Amino acid sequence: MNIPFAYKYFRENYNSGTGFDRVFLLSVGILLLLGAVLVMSSSAAISYSRSGHTLSIFLNHSARVGIGIFLMMCFAFLDYHRLQKLALPFLFFSIALLILVYFTPMRDGTHSHRWLFVGPISFQPAEVAKFALVLYLALRLSHWRADPLPGSEKILFGGTLLMIAIVVGLVLFEYSVSMSGLILISSLVMLYLGGLPLKRLGLIALISTPVLATVAWFVPYTHRRLTGFSTGLMDPMLASFQVRQSVIGLGKGGWWGQGLGESTWASFRLPIPYKDFIFCILGEELGFAGCLGLLIIFSFFLWRGVRIARNAPDSFGYYLAFGALFTLTCGFFIHVGVSVGLLPPTGQPLPLISYGGSSLVMSLAAVGVLLNISRQGASAQAQSSRLPYL
């Protein structure tokens, strides 16, 4: 037996016991653990004011993390090819939820029709539609790549653009401009990967940007956010309250931070600090070093995610992995951009870290699909490189 070949065979086939990308899985675990610590720290004061118990919000978050991890493991071991049959029904189901939300009454403290309530449970249909559209686009693009008939490009992209417009439009009418923009950008990136020329992408962006801007301008609370952001660019002292407090909190942390649990900005200085501004709490408690550490960990997450997509065994896995990964990455940088004052407040949570609900659960389900693609990609590579013993 050839000893160097045996070592190479062992390294390639048993690099991770289950075939999962261990670095990617480790980065997800670190992000979840860091998120749990930050949620517990940033929610204690608000939890006590609401329920008399400092851990009530953290315990709710922990339960949702558990649900998300369960879904992640289910999708990690479920062959992702089976999702092809569910792509179109899942998309129609998510569209039905987006329509249904308009016929449900708003609860106290909400300013738009974004949530569906089932007893004490609430969730955002837009979070479901975000990943349903990624799955649908991955299916359509993979079918077109497998059999690109003459003239089928117009049919393909015409149909996909219609579905994108329906989903983005329904989310936009919920007055969720940031979410509709995120879905649109993620969809256009997938179409670019699928071969849509840049000229057409530019035309779509040219048409859709004024629509998003118009809705944002005429919706009262988004109008206030945009005007506060624009005036803050001219004079930081006139910036919106949330952005100003977030930047002050980040600066207060200095290089090494005030220490875990020592945040003062979490005590009613920021709205929903454990969700919308958790990056600020990280900066205040762990300083620049903590923020840099988070960016490094997420860089590993992104790097290994790109590697998973590139090593996918087929085009469906390639588009699905890239779509899910870019959607999570886009949400990450939108949240960080808001926290440091580069973007107007959006309410977007920090993926895998912020207090979770439908966003956290769907993000972990997407991570499970990426893990499944990594396992099947590793298996396909092992099969292709396997040689008879010498």
Secondary structure, 3 states (H helix, E strand, C coil): CCHHHHHHHHHHHCCCCCCCCHHHHHHHHHHHHHHHHHHHHHHHHHHHHHHCCCCHHHHHHHHHHHHHHHHHHHHHHCCHHHHHCCHHHHHHHHHHHHHHHHHCCCCCCCCCCCCEEECCEEECHHHHHHHHHHHHHHHHHHHHHHCCCCCHHHHHHHHHHHHHHHHHHHHHHCCCHHHHHHHHHHHHHHHHHHCCCHHHHHHHHHHHHHHHHHHHHHCHHHHHHHHHHHHHHHCHHHCCHHHHHHHHHHHHHCCCCCCCCCCCCCCCCCCCCCCCCHHHHHHHHHHHHHHHHHHHHHHHHHHHHHHHHHCCCCHHHHHHHHHHHHHHHHHHHHHHHHHCCCCCCCCCCCCCCCCCCHHHHHHHHHHHHHHHHHHHHHHHHHHHHCCCCC
